[in-house]
Amino acid sequence: MKDNELIPLIIQYVGGQDNIKKVWHCMTRLRFDLHDFSKIERDQIKELQGVVGEQLTNDQYQIVIGTHVQKVYAALTEELGLDEDKTSAEPAKKKGFFGAILDIVSGVFGPIVPAIAGAGMIKGILAGLIALDVLSNESDAVIILDLVASSVFYFLPFFLAASAAKIFKTNPYLALAVAGGFMYPSLLDAAKLGEVTQFSFMGLPVPVINYSATVIPIILSVWALSYINKYVDQYMPNVLRTVFTPTLTLFIAIPFALIATGPLGAYVGSLLASFIELLFNLSPILAGVVVGGIRPIAIVFGMHHAMTPIALQNFADNGFDMMMPMFLMTNMAIAGATFAVFFKSKSKKEKSVVLSAGVSALLGITEPALFGVLIKYKKAFIACTIASMAGATFFALLGVRIYGYILSSIVSLVAYVGPYFWFAILGIVLSIGIGFAVTYFTLKSKEVNSH
């Protein structure tokens, strides 16, 4: 079904244009905030050609489209006659605290994932080439390639500021200015030298912190900026607004970010990362079971984005992360279980859909496999969860780590070239093998072919 045929049906089945309050997208899903969720015709949406699956969770309706979701989203917004600023702003009000936090995290990270994933892949390939002695660590080529790969992560606060500004409906350039305050050399250099622990501003302490590659500080600070800007603008005379509203906003917002929200965000981020580290220190088996066990269901409910800031914080604090290798194991487990369903199916059409979903999971996009295949078969979903726990526990016991953010796909294997390469190979075989075997021997052919 072509996009121009799909879009009107999606609008109709979510209750019509008047029922749509907000719409935005992540890597594979259209996400709707609706006035009345009871108007959704979920069975009709499931049957649409081009729709992989759907999910109602946390006062948010999600339609899984796949990797071409951005094109569908563009066509949808054009059909609705709405501009991007109105449709991409993620709603954070009138929801429970947990639901609002998930909405904010997914909304902030969704738009910047291509930049992070692309830079992470280059970083992984570069690490592999250096480990194989194809490139010298001191060569100019490595310097330039490292610049390409690392710049996105080093200047991550700027990317997050622009994205968060849409979520909190504030001026993106003021948000970038706040990020600039975090990334200004006088602060970063002082943090790197470690000779000064704090500055003083109007008698208030300004902690010296290296905010490069951090996540939570800028998100909290842009949230604060949105209120500061609104408050200043509300009381500023019209004739003075153009010049003095941004002046006063920045005068308040940047020091407030440096004094309050920045340090608070850094503390929260480090606390989350420390919790994961504590989990590994207490028991690698426990860490593997917990992370590997919750990852598949977290993806189904769109909660997996909540784990991304923790991984990025680990990179910022330690220079490596042990969670992302576990995410790779989950994706491989999903692929293994999906391939087992392929061999159980007798329908050529079903085989084609399942094979495509399995390959997609190998490449790091798991929604087609989860929504289109595994959640239809409880035994297959349980099998992929068991395999995910097994692979994650295997990695945790061996201390497998990764030194840069990279999409959790079979292609990212190059990032493991070095001391963990053979562990990564064994982990992939283990996760795919267990996912495949448990699904194949527990799921009966008649269960698959009766759908």
C-alpha positions in Angstrom: 0.0 0.0 0.0 1.4 3.4 -1.0 1.8 6.2 1.6 -1.0 8.3 -0.1 -3.4 5.4 0.5 -2.2 4.5 3.9 -2.2 7.9 5.5 -6.0 8.7 5.2 -6.8 5.2 6.6 -4.5 5.8 9.6 -6.1 9.2 10.3 -9.6 7.6 10.0 -8.8 4.7 12.3 -7.3 6.8 15.1 -10.6 8.7 15.3 -10.1 11.3 12.6 -8.1 14.5 12.4 -10.1 16.2 15.2 -9.1 13.4 17.5 -5.4 13.9 17.0 -3.8 16.2 19.6 -0.1 15.6 18.7 1.8 13.3 16.5 5.6 12.6 16.3 7.9 9.7 15.4 10.9 7.8 16.6 13.1 5.4 14.5 10.3 3.0 13.6 7.0 4.3 15.1 4.4 6.9 14.7 3.4 8.2 18.1 0.0 9.8 18.8 -1.4 11.8 21.6 -5.2 11.7 21.1 -8.2 13.4 22.7 -10.1 10.2 23.0 -8.2 6.9 22.8 -11.5 4.9 22.8 -12.1 6.0 19.2 -9.0 4.0 17.9 -10.0 1.1 15.7 -7.0 -1.1 16.6 -8.1 -4.2 14.7 -8.4 -2.2 11.5 -5.0 -0.6 12.0 -3.4 -4.0 12.5 -4.7 -5.1 9.2 -3.3 -2.2 7.2 -0.6 -3.1 4.7 2.5 -1.2 5.7 1.7 -1.3 9.4 3.9 -3.8 11.3 2.1 -3.5 14.7 0.5 -1.1 17.2 0.6 -0.4 20.9 -1.3 1.7 23.4 0.8 2.5 26.4 1.4 5.4 28.8 -1.4 7.5 27.3 0.3 7.2 23.9 -0.8 5.3 20.8 2.1 3.9 18.8 1.9 2.5 15.2 4.9 0.6 14.2 5.8 1.4 10.5 9.4 0.4 10.2 12.6 2.2 9.1 10.8 4.3 6.5 8.6 5.9 9.2 10.0 9.4 8.5 8.5 9.3 5.0 5.2 8.2 6.3 5.4 10.9 9.0 6.1 13.6 6.4 3.1 12.5 4.4 0.9 12.4 7.5 1.8 15.9 8.6 1.2 17.1 5.1 -2.2 15.5 5.0 -3.0 16.9 8.4 -1.9 20.4 7.3 0.3 20.8 10.4 3.9 22.0 10.5 6.7 20.0 12.1 7.0 22.2 15.2 3.3 21.5 16.1 3.5 17.8 15.4 6.8 16.8 16.7 6.5 18.4 20.1 6.2 15.5 22.5 3.4 16.0 25.1 4.6 15.8 28.7 1.6 17.2 30.5 -1.5 15.5 32.0 0.3 12.2 32.4 1.8 10.2 35.2 5.3 11.0 36.1 6.8 7.8 34.7 4.9 8.2 31.4 5.9 11.8 31.0 9.6 10.9 31.6 9.4 8.2 29.0 7.8 10.5 26.5 10.4 13.2 27.1 13.4 10.7 26.7 11.9 9.1 23.6 11.0 12.5 22.1 14.5 13.9 22.7 16.5 11.0 21.5 14.2 10.0 18.5 15.3 12.8 16.2 19.0 12.6 17.0 19.4 8.8 16.7 20.6 8.9 13.1 23.5 11.2 14.1 24.4 9.1 17.1 24.0 5.8 15.2 26.1 7.0 12.2 28.8 8.4 14.4 28.8 5.3 16.6 29.2 3.0 13.6 32.2 5.0 12.3 33.7 4.9 15.8 33.2 1.1 15.9 34.7 0.6 12.4 37.6 2.8 13.3 38.3 0.9 16.5 38.3 -2.4 14.5 40.7 -1.0 11.9 43.1 0.2 14.6 42.9 -3.2 16.4 43.7 -5.0 13.2 46.7 -2.6 12.5 45.1 -1.5 9.3 45.4 2.1 10.5 48.0 3.5 12.8 46.7 5.2 16.0 49.0 8.2 15.2 48.0 8.6 11.6 46.3 11.7 10.2 43.5 9.5 8.8 42.7 8.3 12.3 42.7 11.8 13.6 40.2 12.9 11.0 38.0 9.8 11.4 38.0 10.1 15.1 36.9 13.7 14.7 34.0 12.6 12.5 33.0 9.9 15.0 33.6 11.6 18.3 32.4 15.1 17.5 28.7 14.1 17.8 29.2 12.6 21.3 31.5 15.4 22.5 29.0 18.0 21.5 26.0 15.9 22.4 24.6 18.7 24.7 24.0 20.8 21.5 22.1 18.0 19.7 20.0 17.3 22.8 19.3 21.1 23.4 17.9 21.5 19.9 15.8 18.4 20.3 14.6 19.2 23.8 13.6 22.7 22.7 10.9 21.1 20.6 9.7 18.9 23.4 9.4 21.8 25.8 8.2 24.3 23.2 10.9 26.9 23.7 13.3 28.8 21.5 15.8 26.4 20.0 18.5 29.0 19.7 18.2 30.0 23.4 18.5 26.3 24.2 21.7 26.0 22.1 23.0 29.0 24.0 22.5 27.1 27.3 24.4 24.2 25.8 27.1 26.7 24.8 27.4 27.7 28.4 28.0 24.1 29.4 30.6 23.6 26.6 32.5 26.8 26.9 36.3 26.2 27.1 36.8 28.1 30.4 34.6 25.6 32.2 35.7 22.5 30.3 39.4 23.3 30.6 39.0 23.9 34.3 37.2 20.6 34.7 39.9 18.7 32.8 42.7 20.2 34.7 41.0 19.4 38.0 42.7 22.3 39.8 39.5 24.2 40.5 36.4 22.5 41.9 34.0 25.5 41.7 33.7 29.1 40.6 31.6 31.7 42.3 28.8 33.8 40.7 27.1 36.5 42.8 28.1 34.6 45.9 26.7 31.3 44.7 28.9 28.3 43.9 29.2 27.1 40.3 30.5 23.5 40.3 33.2 22.8 37.7 32.0 19.9 35.7 32.9 18.5 32.3 29.5 18.4 30.5 30.8 17.1 27.2 28.9 13.9 26.2 26.4 14.3 29.1 22.7 13.9 28.7 20.5 14.7 31.7 22.0 18.1 32.6 21.0 19.8 29.3 17.6 18.2 29.2 16.8 19.5 32.7 18.3 22.9 31.8 16.2 23.3 28.6 13.1 22.3 30.7 14.0 25.1 33.1 14.7 27.5 30.2 11.2 27.0 28.9 9.7 28.3 32.1 12.2 31.1 32.5 11.6 32.3 29.0 7.8 32.2 29.3 7.9 34.0 32.7 10.2 36.8 31.4 8.2 37.2 28.2 5.0 37.4 30.1 6.1 40.4 32.2 8.2 42.2 29.6 6.6 45.2 27.8 5.9 44.6 24.1 8.2 47.3 23.0 11.2 45.7 24.8 10.5 42.0 24.1 12.6 41.6 21.0 15.9 42.6 22.7 15.4 42.3 26.4 13.4 39.0 26.7 16.3 36.9 25.3 18.8 39.1 27.2 17.2 38.5 30.6 16.3 34.9 29.8 20.0 34.0 29.1 21.2 36.1 32.1 19.0 33.9 34.3 18.9 30.6 32.5 22.6 29.9 31.9 23.8 30.7 35.5 20.8 28.7 36.8 21.8 25.8 34.6 25.4 26.0 35.8 24.4 26.4 39.5 21.4 24.1 39.8 20.1 22.0 36.9 23.4 21.1 35.4 25.0 19.7 38.6 21.7 18.0 39.5 21.5 16.4 36.1 25.1 15.3 36.4 24.5 13.8 39.8 21.3 12.0 38.6 23.2 10.6 35.6 26.1 9.4 37.7 23.6 7.9 40.2 21.9 5.9 37.4 25.2 4.7 36.0 26.4 3.8 39.5 23.3 1.7 40.0 24.1 -0.3 36.9 27.7 -0.6 38.0 26.6 -1.8 41.5 24.4 -4.4 39.8 27.4 -5.7 37.9 29.6 -5.7 41.1 26.9 -7.5 43.1 26.5 -10.3 40.6 27.2 -10.3 36.8 24.6 -13.1 36.6 22.0 -10.8 38.2 23.0 -7.9 35.9 22.6 -10.1 32.8 19.3 -11.5 33.9 17.8 -8.1 34.8 19.1 -6.2 31.7 18.6 -9.1 29.3 15.2 -9.9 30.7 13.6 -6.5 30.6 15.0 -5.4 27.3 12.6 -7.2 24.9 9.4 -6.1 26.8 10.9 -2.6 27.2 11.2 -2.4 23.3 7.6 -3.5 23.0 6.3 -0.8 25.2 8.7 1.8 23.8 10.6 2.1 27.1 14.0 1.1 25.8 14.9 4.7 25.2 15.1 5.2 29.0 18.2 3.0 29.0 20.1 5.2 26.4 21.0 8.0 28.8 22.5 5.5 31.2 24.7 4.0 28.5 25.8 7.4 27.3 26.6 8.4 30.9 28.8 5.3 31.2 30.7 6.4 28.2 31.1 9.9 29.7 32.2 8.7 33.1 34.2 5.6 32.3 35.0 5.7 28.6 33.1 2.4 28.1 29.7 0.7 28.7 28.7 -2.9 29.5 24.9 -2.4 28.8 25.1 -1.9 25.0 26.7 -5.3 24.4 23.7 -6.8 26.3 21.4 -4.9 23.9 23.2 -6.6 21.0 22.4 -9.9 22.6 18.8 -9.0 22.9 18.6 -8.1 19.2 20.3 -11.3 18.2 17.9 -13.3 20.5 15.0 -11.7 18.8 16.4 -12.5 15.4 17.0 -16.2 16.4 13.4 -16.6 17.6 12.1 -15.0 14.5 14.1 -17.3 12.2 12.6 -20.3 14.0 9.1 -19.0 13.2 10.2 -18.8 9.6 11.0 -22.5 9.5 7.8 -23.3 11.2 5.6 -21.4 8.8 4.3 -23.0 5.6 2.8 -19.9 4.0 5.1 -18.3 1.4 3.7 -14.8 2.2 4.2 -15.4 5.9 7.7 -16.7 5.3 8.6 -13.6 3.4 7.3 -11.3 6.1 9.0 -13.2 8.9 12.3 -13.5 7.0 12.4 -9.8 6.4 11.6 -9.1 10.1 14.5 -11.5 11.1 17.0 -9.8 8.9 15.8 -6.4 10.2 16.5 -7.6 13.8 20.0 -8.7 12.8 20.6 -5.2 11.5 19.4 -3.6 14.8 15.7 -2.8 14.0 13.7 -5.2 16.1 10.1 -3.7 16.0 9.1 -5.6 12.8 10.1 -8.9 14.4 8.5 -8.1 17.8 5.3 -6.7 16.6 4.9 -8.5 13.4 6.0 -12.0 14.6 6.9 -12.7 18.2 4.1 -11.1 20.2 1.7 -13.2 18.1 3.3 -16.3 19.6 3.7 -16.2 23.4 6.2 -19.1 23.3 8.4 -17.4 20.7 8.5 -14.2 22.8 9.4 -16.1 26.0 12.1 -17.9 24.0 13.6 -14.6 22.8 13.6 -13.3 26.4 15.3 -16.4 27.7 17.9 -16.1 25.0 18.4 -12.4 25.7 19.0 -13.2 29.4 21.4 -16.0 28.5 23.4 -13.8 26.1 23.5 -10.8 28.4 24.6 -13.0 31.3 27.3 -14.5 29.2 28.6 -11.0 28.3 28.3 -9.8 31.9 30.3 -12.8 33.3 33.1 -12.2 30.8 33.1 -8.4 31.3 32.5 -7.6 27.6 32.4 -3.9 27.1 32.2 -1.4 24.3 34.1 1.9 24.0 31.6 4.0 21.9 27.9 4.2 21.2 27.0 2.0 18.3 23.7 0.6 16.9 23.2 -2.9 18.3 23.3 -4.8 15.0 25.4 -7.7 13.5 27.3 -5.0 11.6 28.5 -3.5 14.9 30.7 -6.6 15.4 33.6 -4.6 14.0 33.5 -2.5 17.2 34.4 -5.6 19.2 37.6 -6.3 17.2 40.2 -6.7 19.9 40.1 -8.5 23.3 36.3 -9.1 23.2 36.0 -10.1 19.6 35.7 -13.9 20.1 33.4 -13.4 23.1 31.2 -11.3 20.9 31.1 -14.0 18.2 30.3 -16.7 20.8 27.6 -14.4 22.4 25.9 -13.8 19.0 25.9 -17.6 18.3 24.6 -18.3 21.8 21.8 -15.7 21.6 20.7 -16.6 18.1 21.0 -20.3 18.8 19.0 -20.4 22.1 16.4 -18.1 20.6 16.0 -20.3 17.6 16.2 -23.6 19.5 13.7 -22.8 22.3 11.3 -21.3 19.8 11.6 -24.2 17.3 11.1 -27.0 19.9 8.3 -25.3 21.9 6.3 -23.7 19.2 4.2 -26.1 17.2 3.7 -25.7 13.4 -0.1 -25.7 13.8 0.2 -22.6 16.1 2.0 -20.7 13.5 -0.1 -21.8 10.5 -3.4 -21.2 12.3 -2.8 -17.4 12.2 
